Amino acid sequence: MAARKVGSRRNFVVSFLLVLLISTGSLVATLSLGWGPKLGLDLAGGLSVVYKPSGNVTQANLNEVVSILTNRVDGLGVSGAKVNLQGKNVVVSVPGVKDARSVLAAVGQTAQLLFRPVLCEVLTQKKQVPIGATSLPVCPTKYQLTAQNLAITPNNSVQGYSMAQVSPYTNYDAYGSTSPANDIAKNNVLLPVLGSPGLRYLLGPAEMNGTSIGKAVAQLDTAGAWVVSYTLTKTGTPLWDQVARANFHAMVAIELDGVIQSAPLILPASAAFTSFAGQGQISGSFTHQSATNLALAMNYGALPLRLHPLSTQAVSPTLGHSSLVAGLGAGLAGLALVMLYVILYYRALGFVIFLGLGLTAALLWAIISALGHTAFAPSFDLAGVTGLIVSIGITVDSYIVYFERLKDEARAGRTVRSSVDRGFKSAWRTVLAADFVSFLAAVVLYIIAVGSVRGFAFFLGLSTILDVAVTWYFTRPVVMLLGRRSGKSDSKLSMAAGVQAVDNE
């Protein structure tokens, strides 16, 4: 019997020390690594844009848009960015990013990548206003950039070939560049060239699109210029060879969302056509950012819908910091009032609650900070702060349920030792039932809700799980140890205001 009591006491001590070590150790580890919660838009500042899709909008298309935009956000390495649906609108939030607008520009582009033959070069002589013409005149024969007019001849020069100069056609001043709404793959289009103001090309119908691209990566070429190297899909490999063969020693424009990224000559240094063997390279006036954006868009595919910015909300870091201070201040004020009450009411046991809440807070900080380095947890915003504040009441309720059972056992005339044992057994069932209901509500809310409400549900559910663990591995052994010590010394343990029990064993 004595050996059994010693063993139980040792188990309680080990459980208490493990909780203490894990809580403080994880807190120290996260602080030493400089980790912190992944703050949301309303706390860290940033930018949120609501996009309205146009065209034939279906739920399947909307889900595909969310999936593609989420992949793009993750590919940009932006921490805490979120993409979700509000009805049929798409909401993209980018917190804590100084240049959020450029990030959203890259994320929200439609990425309609088309490969079109170049019909002729158009030199604009005066400023053009886009008119979205869908019917464009054909350039006269002598201005067309055909293989016959270009007369490319491979040689041993540094460039590797020579070619005839074909004059640009200057009689397109009456036509503006084709608008995005009229940028249809089967039509001729008049589009500007990236990085060359005043230069436009008249392009023929698209002969290939971005779905034929397997993988793209931005990198520096041997000359130190940024290019996008890509590989083709199984079906795209023969298709690109077909397009390249049809335009051998001519130009093919690579168009992305109504802008010509590059218009390379097809194998100008080769006397005869050879297969590309499933890979190629896009060159042009790229910067690191523009090459990365193009590679990103090519990797994650074209959006099935065109997106138009409907509204933009900018939150300054100063305002976000003020919101964070206000939220934490409200939580600390509420916690202080709760602690004052339980210490006055439960006396010595009030300090058990104080220590338990401190260990729970340390665990929460460590877990939330660690999850901030993953894509699993939602960002920590004001709704999350609210969830944690609500969880304080749930956690304190668990202590109160146990301590009130102790009061009932003490009033019934039982000893301290028997009170803590019997009281916990009955209180544990109540704690489990209450926490289960709270956790179930958090799960349901997380599943059916969107936006910041999911953050509230997530952190409420996380706190509820921790409450169960702390009640069993911390509260139970600590109170048991206090009760047994009270019995050993034949002294009194204050269980609650005006209620005392004496161990006379």
GURO-303610 format. One record per residue (C-alpha): residue in three letters; chain; x, z, y. Coordinates in pm, 1 decimal, padded with zeros to 6 digits. Layout:
BEGIN
rest|kette|x|z|y
ala|A|X|Z|Y
...
//
This chain:
BEGIN
rest|kette|x|z|y
met|A|00000.0|00000.0|00000.0
ala|A|00283.0|00088.0|00237.5
ala|A|00467.8|-00231.0|00150.5
arg|A|00153.0|-00430.0|00231.0
lys|A|00116.3|-00264.6|00573.6
val|A|00482.3|-00327.1|00656.0
gly|A|00445.9|-00692.3|00552.2
ser|A|00136.8|-00740.0|00766.4
arg|A|00307.7|-00580.5|01063.1
arg|A|00607.9|-00809.6|01014.6
asn|A|00378.4|-01113.5|01006.6
phe|A|00213.7|-01006.6|01332.7
val|A|00551.6|-00957.5|01500.0
val|A|00677.7|-01296.5|01376.5
ser|A|00359.0|-01471.0|01495.4
phe|A|00383.8|-01312.9|01841.2
leu|A|00754.7|-01396.6|01877.8
leu|A|00701.0|-01756.9|01762.8
val|A|00426.4|-01813.7|02021.1
leu|A|00644.6|-01657.5|02289.4
leu|A|00945.9|-01869.2|02186.7
ile|A|00753.2|-02196.8|02159.9
ser|A|00573.6|-02149.5|02493.9
thr|A|00874.4|-02047.1|02699.2
gly|A|01111.3|-02282.6|02515.4
ser|A|00892.4|-02590.2|02569.2
leu|A|00844.0|-02500.5|02935.2
val|A|01218.1|-02458.9|02991.8
ala|A|01289.0|-02784.3|02803.9
thr|A|01048.8|-02993.1|03013.0
leu|A|01171.1|-02839.3|03337.9
ser|A|01535.8|-02899.3|03245.3
leu|A|01455.0|-03263.9|03162.7
gly|A|01280.6|-03301.4|03497.4
trp|A|00954.2|-03397.1|03331.7
gly|A|00621.3|-03342.7|03501.3
pro|A|00257.8|-03447.4|03460.7
lys|A|00179.1|-03817.2|03506.4
leu|A|-00019.8|-03790.1|03828.7
gly|A|-00320.2|-04010.7|03890.3
leu|A|-00405.7|-04221.4|04192.7
asp|A|-00581.3|-03944.5|04385.3
leu|A|-00281.3|-03711.0|04349.5
ala|A|00020.0|-03943.4|04360.2
gly|A|-00115.6|-04204.1|04601.7
gly|A|-00111.3|-04575.7|04526.0
leu|A|-00352.8|-04864.5|04520.6
ser|A|-00673.3|-04948.2|04336.5
val|A|-00833.3|-05292.5|04331.3
val|A|-01174.5|-05392.7|04200.3
tyr|A|-01181.1|-05750.6|04069.6
lys|A|-01500.0|-05951.5|04032.1
pro|A|-01484.3|-06215.5|03756.7
ser|A|-01637.3|-06558.5|03809.2
gly|A|-01758.2|-06817.8|03566.2
asn|A|-01925.2|-06757.6|03231.5
val|A|-01882.0|-06381.8|03198.8
thr|A|-01933.1|-06236.0|02851.4
gln|A|-01849.8|-05891.5|02716.3
ala|A|-01594.1|-06045.9|02480.8
asn|A|-01420.4|-06212.9|02775.5
leu|A|-01423.3|-05889.2|02973.9
asn|A|-01268.8|-05698.3|02684.6
glu|A|-01000.9|-05967.4|02653.3
val|A|-00929.1|-05939.7|03026.5
val|A|-00884.3|-05561.8|02999.8
ser|A|-00654.7|-05604.4|02698.1
ile|A|-00437.3|-05867.5|02869.3
leu|A|-00415.6|-05677.8|03198.8
thr|A|-00329.1|-05355.7|03014.0
asn|A|-00046.2|-05536.4|02834.5
arg|A|00078.6|-05675.3|03165.2
val|A|00072.9|-05331.6|03325.8
asp|A|00262.7|-05184.1|03031.8
gly|A|00506.7|-05474.2|03044.0
leu|A|00581.4|-05402.9|03408.9
gly|A|00680.5|-05048.1|03313.2
val|A|00432.9|-04892.8|03558.1
ser|A|00358.9|-04534.3|03455.1
gly|A|00001.4|-04411.8|03485.6
ala|A|-00159.1|-04746.9|03571.4
lys|A|-00510.0|-04792.4|03432.1
val|A|-00735.9|-05090.6|03366.1
asn|A|-01102.5|-05033.2|03291.6
leu|A|-01447.2|-05183.6|03336.9
gln|A|-01715.8|-05073.9|03578.8
gly|A|-02013.5|-05280.6|03476.9
lys|A|-01883.2|-05638.3|03490.7
asn|A|-01609.5|-05559.2|03741.7
val|A|-01249.3|-05492.0|03643.0
val|A|-01073.2|-05195.8|03809.0
val|A|-00692.5|-05180.2|03818.4
ser|A|-00535.8|-04858.0|03952.0
val|A|-00161.6|-04826.0|04012.5
pro|A|-00056.9|-04471.8|04115.2
gly|A|00277.7|-04363.9|04253.6
val|A|00413.7|-04715.2|04318.6
lys|A|00557.9|-04796.5|04660.0
asp|A|00514.1|-05173.1|04626.8
ala|A|00179.4|-05152.3|04448.5
arg|A|00042.5|-05468.5|04609.4
ser|A|00308.1|-05692.9|04454.7
val|A|00249.5|-05523.9|04118.7
leu|A|-00123.8|-05587.7|04139.0
ala|A|-00058.4|-05946.7|04247.7
ala|A|00142.0|-05999.1|03930.4
val|A|-00113.1|-05820.5|03714.7
gly|A|-00420.3|-05990.2|03856.0
gln|A|-00305.0|-06349.9|03850.7
thr|A|-00511.2|-06576.4|03627.9
ala|A|-00196.6|-06721.2|03467.7
gln|A|-00340.4|-07068.7|03416.0
leu|A|-00021.8|-07234.9|03297.9
leu|A|-00047.4|-07614.0|03274.0
phe|A|00202.6|-07890.3|03202.4
arg|A|00116.6|-08202.1|03403.2
pro|A|00295.5|-08536.8|03451.8
val|A|00420.0|-08595.7|03807.3
leu|A|00268.4|-08912.3|03951.8
cys|A|00438.6|-08916.0|04291.0
glu|A|00602.0|-08699.9|04554.4
val|A|00396.1|-08629.8|04863.8
leu|A|00568.7|-08537.8|05187.1
thr|A|00332.2|-08361.9|05425.2
gln|A|00389.0|-08456.7|05788.7
lys|A|00151.1|-08206.3|05945.3
lys|A|00000.8|-07872.7|05858.0
gln|A|-00267.8|-07904.6|05593.7
val|A|-00586.7|-07708.0|05549.1
pro|A|-00695.6|-07687.4|05182.7
ile|A|-01010.4|-07890.8|05136.2
gly|A|-01023.7|-07881.1|04759.5
ala|A|-01053.4|-08254.9|04707.3
thr|A|-01142.8|-08347.7|04351.4
ser|A|-01104.3|-08723.9|04390.5
leu|A|-00757.3|-08829.1|04502.2
pro|A|-00622.9|-09180.9|04561.2
val|A|-00339.3|-09306.2|04342.9
cys|A|00002.2|-09362.6|04497.9
pro|A|00111.2|-09725.5|04533.4
thr|A|00329.1|-09848.2|04247.1
lys|A|00657.7|-09834.6|04436.4
tyr|A|00610.5|-09462.5|04510.0
gln|A|00525.3|-09361.4|04153.9
leu|A|00778.3|-09142.0|03972.6
thr|A|00773.3|-09341.1|03651.2
ala|A|01070.5|-09381.7|03419.5
gln|A|01095.3|-09743.3|03530.4
asn|A|01114.5|-09655.1|03902.1
leu|A|01350.7|-09361.5|03849.5
ala|A|01583.3|-09576.2|03635.9
ile|A|01771.6|-09277.9|03494.1
thr|A|02108.9|-09364.1|03342.3
pro|A|02314.3|-09103.6|03151.2
asn|A|02685.0|-09097.1|03245.5
asn|A|02993.2|-08876.9|03251.9
ser|A|02934.6|-08731.5|03598.0
val|A|02900.7|-08357.2|03664.6
gln|A|02523.7|-08399.1|03682.7
gly|A|02526.6|-08600.2|03361.6
tyr|A|02314.8|-08886.2|03489.9
ser|A|02233.6|-09108.1|03785.5
met|A|01892.7|-09215.9|03910.0
ala|A|01725.9|-09430.6|04171.1
gln|A|01573.6|-09270.2|04478.1
val|A|01197.7|-09307.2|04501.4
ser|A|01060.3|-09247.1|04850.0
pro|A|00787.5|-08985.1|04892.9
tyr|A|00443.8|-09107.9|04986.4
thr|A|00343.5|-08995.2|05335.4
asn|A|-00017.6|-09109.3|05359.7
tyr|A|-00176.4|-08794.4|05218.2
asp|A|-00213.7|-08605.3|05544.0
ala|A|-00591.1|-08629.3|05517.7
tyr|A|-00587.5|-08439.3|05188.6
gly|A|-00526.5|-08070.6|05154.1
ser|A|-00385.8|-07911.1|04842.1
thr|A|-00630.2|-07873.6|04556.3
ser|A|-00810.0|-07539.8|04575.8
pro|A|-00805.8|-07298.2|04279.0
ala|A|-01173.7|-07362.8|04212.7
asn|A|-01102.2|-07735.4|04171.9
asp|A|-00778.9|-07695.4|03977.7
ile|A|-00930.5|-07845.3|03662.8
ala|A|-00704.1|-07946.7|03377.4
lys|A|-00860.9|-08289.7|03322.4
asn|A|-00841.7|-08396.2|03690.2
asn|A|-00561.9|-08522.9|03910.9
val|A|-00447.5|-08251.0|04152.1
leu|A|-00235.3|-08226.5|04466.1
leu|A|-00029.4|-07905.3|04459.7
pro|A|00254.7|-07744.1|04656.0
val|A|00600.8|-07680.5|04513.8
leu|A|00724.8|-07322.0|04498.9
gly|A|00998.4|-07256.9|04754.3
ser|A|00972.9|-07600.3|04920.2
pro|A|00743.5|-07587.7|05226.2
gly|A|00585.4|-07925.1|05303.3
leu|A|00661.3|-08069.2|04960.0
arg|A|00374.8|-08146.6|04725.5
tyr|A|00327.5|-08349.3|04409.2
leu|A|00034.7|-08553.7|04293.3
leu|A|-00010.8|-08457.0|03929.7
gly|A|-00199.3|-08616.9|03645.8
pro|A|-00428.2|-08442.9|03393.4
ala|A|-00273.7|-08154.7|03199.5
glu|A|-00117.9|-08252.2|02867.5
met|A|-00039.9|-07897.1|02747.7
asn|A|-00128.1|-07540.6|02849.3
gly|A|00022.1|-07194.0|02823.5
thr|A|-00130.2|-07116.2|02482.9
ser|A|00147.3|-07325.3|02327.2
ile|A|00408.1|-07077.4|02453.9
gly|A|00518.4|-06819.2|02198.5
lys|A|00755.9|-06593.6|02391.3
ala|A|00915.8|-06611.1|02735.2
val|A|01195.4|-06408.7|02893.0
ala|A|01350.1|-06406.8|03242.2
gln|A|01728.4|-06435.8|03238.5
leu|A|02026.8|-06572.4|03426.0
asp|A|02162.5|-06912.7|03329.0
thr|A|02530.0|-07009.0|03322.9
ala|A|02517.7|-07094.4|03694.1
gly|A|02381.0|-06747.7|03781.5
ala|A|02029.9|-06869.2|03867.4
trp|A|01715.3|-06705.7|03736.2
val|A|01532.5|-06910.8|03473.2
val|A|01260.1|-06849.3|03218.4
ser|A|01358.5|-06931.2|02863.2
tyr|A|01074.1|-06975.2|02618.8
thr|A|00997.8|-07054.5|02260.0
leu|A|00695.4|-07249.8|02145.3
thr|A|00432.8|-07162.5|01887.1
lys|A|00400.5|-07338.5|01556.3
thr|A|00134.1|-07571.7|01695.8
gly|A|00299.3|-07590.4|02038.3
thr|A|00630.9|-07723.9|01905.6
pro|A|00504.4|-08070.1|01800.9
leu|A|00270.2|-08084.9|02102.0
trp|A|00555.1|-08029.0|02349.2
asp|A|00766.0|-08293.5|02173.0
gln|A|00472.8|-08529.5|02210.0
val|A|00440.5|-08453.6|02582.9
ala|A|00816.2|-08480.7|02638.1
arg|A|00835.2|-08810.9|02450.1
ala|A|00551.3|-08956.2|02659.8
asn|A|00732.9|-08852.7|02978.0
phe|A|01090.6|-08921.1|02867.7
his|A|01312.5|-08979.6|03175.4
ala|A|01017.3|-08886.4|03397.5
met|A|00902.3|-08555.5|03548.4
val|A|00665.1|-08294.6|03409.4
ala|A|00537.6|-08026.8|03646.6
ile|A|00491.1|-07671.6|03522.9
glu|A|00196.7|-07536.1|03719.8
leu|A|00096.5|-07171.6|03738.5
asp|A|-00225.8|-07088.2|03920.8
gly|A|-00217.4|-07388.2|04154.6
val|A|00154.2|-07368.4|04241.3
ile|A|00422.9|-07590.0|04088.3
gln|A|00689.9|-07356.9|03955.7
ser|A|00922.6|-07636.2|03849.2
ala|A|00911.4|-08013.0|03794.4
pro|A|01206.3|-08095.9|03569.2
leu|A|01319.0|-08436.0|03448.8
ile|A|01280.6|-08471.4|03073.1
leu|A|01622.0|-08508.6|02905.1
pro|A|01788.2|-08703.4|03188.7
ala|A|02134.5|-08672.1|03030.7
ser|A|02020.5|-08818.1|02697.9
ala|A|02006.1|-09188.5|02628.0
ala|A|01732.6|-09141.5|02366.7
phe|A|01464.2|-08879.0|02309.4
thr|A|01549.7|-08584.3|02086.6
ser|A|01323.6|-08300.0|01971.7
phe|A|01327.3|-07972.6|02166.3
ala|A|01312.8|-07785.6|01834.1
gly|A|01055.5|-07534.4|01958.9
gln|A|01233.2|-07396.3|02263.1
gly|A|01290.3|-07477.0|02629.4
gln|A|01369.8|-07343.0|02973.1
ile|A|01185.4|-07337.1|03306.5
ser|A|01411.5|-07357.2|03607.5
gly|A|01334.2|-07369.3|03976.4
ser|A|01352.2|-07157.9|04290.1
phe|A|01307.5|-06831.6|04102.8
thr|A|01395.6|-06482.0|04213.1
his|A|01428.6|-06200.5|03962.0
gln|A|01076.2|-06081.6|04041.9
ser|A|00910.7|-06425.3|04029.2
ala|A|01086.4|-06513.9|03703.6
thr|A|00981.8|-06180.9|03552.0
asn|A|00621.2|-06229.7|03666.6
leu|A|00608.1|-06580.2|03518.7
ala|A|00756.9|-06464.7|03187.9
leu|A|00511.9|-06174.3|03179.1
ala|A|00212.8|-06401.6|03239.8
met|A|00332.0|-06645.7|02974.7
asn|A|00388.2|-06369.3|02721.2
tyr|A|00046.3|-06208.8|02752.9
gly|A|-00157.4|-06523.0|02784.2
ala|A|-00401.9|-06667.6|03031.7
leu|A|-00703.9|-06470.7|03142.5
pro|A|-01030.8|-06621.3|03017.4
leu|A|-01187.0|-06558.7|03361.2
arg|A|-01080.5|-06603.4|03719.7
leu|A|-01061.2|-06274.9|03907.7
his|A|-01137.3|-06234.9|04275.6
pro|A|-01045.4|-05911.7|04461.9
leu|A|-01371.2|-05742.0|04560.4
ser|A|-01239.8|-05424.0|04723.9
thr|A|-00908.5|-05248.4|04774.7
gln|A|-00851.8|-04875.5|04807.9
ala|A|-00516.8|-04742.4|04925.8
val|A|-00434.7|-04372.5|04890.9
ser|A|-00129.4|-04249.4|05078.0
pro|A|00114.3|-04014.2|04898.4
thr|A|00052.2|-03759.4|05174.7
leu|A|-00320.8|-03753.7|05105.2
gly|A|-00254.9|-03736.2|04732.2
his|A|-00017.9|-03441.3|04782.8
ser|A|-00280.6|-03262.8|04992.7
ser|A|-00537.7|-03315.6|04716.0
leu|A|-00293.8|-03178.2|04459.3
val|A|-00219.1|-02869.4|04668.8
ala|A|-00590.8|-02810.1|04727.0
gly|A|-00673.9|-02848.2|04357.2
leu|A|-00394.8|-02621.1|04240.3
gly|A|-00477.9|-02371.7|04512.7
ala|A|-00838.1|-02354.7|04396.1
gly|A|-00724.3|-02306.5|04036.4
leu|A|-00476.4|-02031.3|04123.8
ala|A|-00729.7|-01852.8|04342.8
gly|A|-00984.9|-01856.2|04062.3
leu|A|-00724.7|-01739.4|03812.2
ala|A|-00618.9|-01453.6|04040.1
leu|A|-00978.5|-01332.1|04075.8
val|A|-01032.5|-01348.3|03700.8
met|A|-00710.6|-01154.9|03633.0
leu|A|-00796.9|-00887.8|03887.6
tyr|A|-01135.3|-00836.9|03724.0
val|A|-01011.9|-00817.9|03363.3
ile|A|-00726.6|-00579.3|03450.0
leu|A|-00965.2|-00345.5|03635.6
tyr|A|-01223.3|-00364.6|03357.9
tyr|A|-01009.5|-00377.8|03043.1
arg|A|-00707.0|-00185.3|03176.7
ala|A|-00420.6|-00215.4|02923.6
leu|A|-00588.4|-00499.4|02735.4
gly|A|-00621.6|-00686.6|03063.8
phe|A|-00244.8|-00738.8|03053.0
val|A|-00286.5|-00901.6|02710.3
ile|A|-00513.7|-01156.1|02879.9
phe|A|-00261.5|-01196.1|03161.2
leu|A|00024.6|-01266.5|02917.2
gly|A|-00193.1|-01491.5|02700.1
leu|A|-00299.8|-01707.0|02995.1
gly|A|00062.7|-01731.6|03106.6
leu|A|00174.0|-01856.6|02763.9
thr|A|-00120.3|-02100.3|02750.5
ala|A|-00027.3|-02234.8|03095.1
ala|A|00334.7|-02285.2|02982.3
leu|A|00220.2|-02476.2|02673.8
leu|A|-00020.9|-02689.6|02875.6
trp|A|00247.6|-02780.5|03128.5
ala|A|00490.7|-02879.4|02853.4
ile|A|00232.7|-03082.2|02657.7
ile|A|00091.3|-03261.2|02963.9
ser|A|00442.3|-03338.4|03091.1
ala|A|00547.1|-03475.5|02752.3
leu|A|00230.5|-03685.8|02720.8
gly|A|00307.7|-03827.1|03065.7
his|A|00593.0|-04018.9|02900.0
thr|A|00355.3|-04188.1|02657.2
ala|A|00063.5|-04429.1|02691.8
phe|A|-00168.4|-04193.1|02505.8
ala|A|-00286.0|-03942.1|02762.6
pro|A|-00480.4|-04035.9|03076.6
ser|A|-00312.8|-03969.9|03408.0
phe|A|-00346.4|-03621.1|03554.2
asp|A|-00586.8|-03646.2|03847.5
leu|A|-00831.8|-03416.7|04024.2
ala|A|-01077.2|-03452.1|03735.9
gly|A|-00804.0|-03328.7|03501.2
val|A|-00733.3|-03035.4|03731.2
thr|A|-01104.9|-02953.9|03719.1
gly|A|-01099.1|-02968.2|03339.1
leu|A|-00813.6|-02718.0|03328.6
ile|A|-00987.3|-02486.4|03575.5
val|A|-01302.0|-02491.8|03361.7
ser|A|-01087.4|-02418.5|03056.1
ile|A|-00970.2|-02093.4|03216.8
gly|A|-01322.7|-01958.6|03181.2
ile|A|-01342.5|-02077.2|02819.2
thr|A|-01009.5|-01910.0|02735.6
val|A|-01100.5|-01581.4|02905.3
asp|A|-01435.3|-01585.3|02721.1
ser|A|-01246.2|-01574.1|02391.3
tyr|A|-01068.7|-01255.7|02497.0
ile|A|-01390.7|-01102.5|02626.0
val|A|-01575.2|-01176.1|02301.1
tyr|A|-01303.1|-00996.6|02105.5
phe|A|-01272.8|-00700.6|02341.4
glu|A|-01648.5|-00652.5|02362.6
arg|A|-01658.1|-00636.2|01983.6
leu|A|-01390.3|-00368.4|02005.2
lys|A|-01615.3|-00174.5|02241.4
asp|A|-01903.7|-00199.7|01995.5
glu|A|-01687.5|-00081.0|01707.7
ala|A|-01551.8|00207.6|01919.7
arg|A|-01902.1|00313.9|02021.6
ala|A|-01993.0|00320.4|01653.0
gly|A|-01726.6|00589.3|01606.4
arg|A|-01472.3|00382.3|01416.1
thr|A|-01098.1|00429.0|01454.3
val|A|-00876.5|00202.7|01659.0
arg|A|-00722.0|00041.8|01351.5
ser|A|-01052.8|-00034.5|01184.4
ser|A|-01199.5|-00146.8|01518.0
val|A|-00936.8|-00413.3|01579.5
asp|A|-00967.3|-00544.5|01222.5
arg|A|-01346.6|-00552.7|01203.7
gly|A|-01383.3|-00659.7|01566.6
phe|A|-01162.6|-00964.8|01522.8
lys|A|-01341.1|-01082.1|01208.2
ser|A|-01677.0|-01094.9|01381.2
ala|A|-01534.5|-01219.5|01713.5
trp|A|-01336.0|-01498.5|01543.5
arg|A|-01653.4|-01665.2|01415.4
thr|A|-01801.3|-01656.9|01765.2
val|A|-01482.3|-01794.9|01922.9
leu|A|-01466.3|-02079.6|01670.4
ala|A|-01832.3|-02169.7|01727.0
ala|A|-01799.8|-02165.5|02107.1
asp|A|-01474.7|-02364.1|02106.6
phe|A|-01616.0|-02615.0|01859.0
val|A|-01914.0|-02682.0|02086.5
ser|A|-01680.2|-02719.3|02386.8
phe|A|-01444.5|-02950.8|02198.0
leu|A|-01732.3|-03160.9|02062.8
ala|A|-01869.1|-03203.1|02415.3
ala|A|-01523.7|-03308.2|02537.6
val|A|-01489.2|-03565.1|02257.4
val|A|-01831.9|-03717.9|02321.2
leu|A|-01766.8|-03727.6|02695.2
tyr|A|-01426.5|-03890.8|02639.5
ile|A|-01578.7|-04160.7|02418.9
ile|A|-01874.0|-04258.5|02637.6
ala|A|-01721.9|-04199.4|02982.8
val|A|-01492.9|-04419.4|03192.1
gly|A|-01239.7|-04359.1|03465.1
ser|A|-01150.1|-04010.7|03581.5
val|A|-01427.5|-03846.1|03377.9
arg|A|-01224.3|-03924.4|03065.8
gly|A|-00938.0|-03727.8|03218.6
phe|A|-01167.6|-03427.8|03262.8
ala|A|-01278.9|-03453.7|02900.4
phe|A|-00925.0|-03500.2|02767.7
phe|A|-00774.8|-03196.6|02936.8
leu|A|-01079.6|-02982.7|02861.1
gly|A|-01049.9|-03073.7|02491.7
leu|A|-00674.7|-03008.9|02492.7
ser|A|-00725.5|-02663.7|02646.0
thr|A|-00995.2|-02581.6|02391.0
ile|A|-00762.7|-02662.0|02100.0
leu|A|-00492.4|-02443.3|02251.9
asp|A|-00744.3|-02160.6|02295.8
val|A|-00812.8|-02155.2|01921.5
ala|A|-00440.4|-02153.3|01838.8
val|A|-00352.5|-01883.8|02093.9
thr|A|-00643.1|-01661.8|01985.2
trp|A|-00526.4|-01664.3|01623.7
tyr|A|-00148.3|-01662.5|01667.4
phe|A|-00118.1|-01450.9|01983.7
thr|A|-00425.7|-01243.9|02071.7
arg|A|-00494.3|-01130.9|01715.6
pro|A|-00139.4|-01008.6|01630.4
val|A|-00082.1|-00844.6|01969.8
val|A|-00404.7|-00643.5|01962.3
met|A|-00350.4|-00559.8|01595.6
leu|A|-00003.0|-00426.2|01674.4
leu|A|-00135.3|-00222.5|01966.6
gly|A|-00411.2|-00077.7|01747.0
arg|A|-00172.8|00020.8|01468.0
arg|A|00070.5|00174.8|01710.1
ser|A|-00213.8|00377.7|01858.0
gly|A|-00306.3|00500.3|01511.6
lys|A|00052.7|00590.4|01418.7
ser|A|00114.2|00802.9|01724.4
asp|A|-00230.8|00957.5|01704.8
ser|A|-00272.5|00871.1|02070.9
lys|A|-00551.3|00706.2|02264.2
leu|A|-00587.2|00336.3|02335.8
ser|A|-00810.6|00240.4|02623.8
met|A|-01037.0|-00029.1|02480.3
ala|A|-01254.2|-00074.9|02789.3
ala|A|-01374.8|00111.8|03093.0
gly|A|-01506.0|00448.9|02976.3
val|A|-01470.6|00368.5|02604.2
gln|A|-01191.1|00526.9|02399.8
ala|A|-01126.3|00551.4|02029.7
val|A|-00888.8|00779.1|01842.9
asp|A|-00719.8|00699.4|01517.4
asn|A|-00745.8|01012.7|01308.8
glu|A|-00615.3|00864.6|00990.1
//
